[in-house]
């Protein structure tokens, strides 16, 4: 492996993932996303541990389809 190669982790434990097995991770992400730990756990269970997916879920960005948003913009 050269110095320019970046190994890819076999699992999704990284700075952009939320580890529900770590109290410190849960507390940090709950603070960053301004939610309770219970809300954070529910979101991770619903969409997985990727922080961007969890944030979108918590903000409700997935609550409507693009077609519904386009229809709503036309009214």
Secondary structure, 3 states (H helix, E strand, C coil): CCCCCCCCCCCCCCCCECCCCCHHHHHHHHHHHCCCHHHHHHHHHHHCCEHHHHHHHHHCCCCCCHHHHHHHHCC
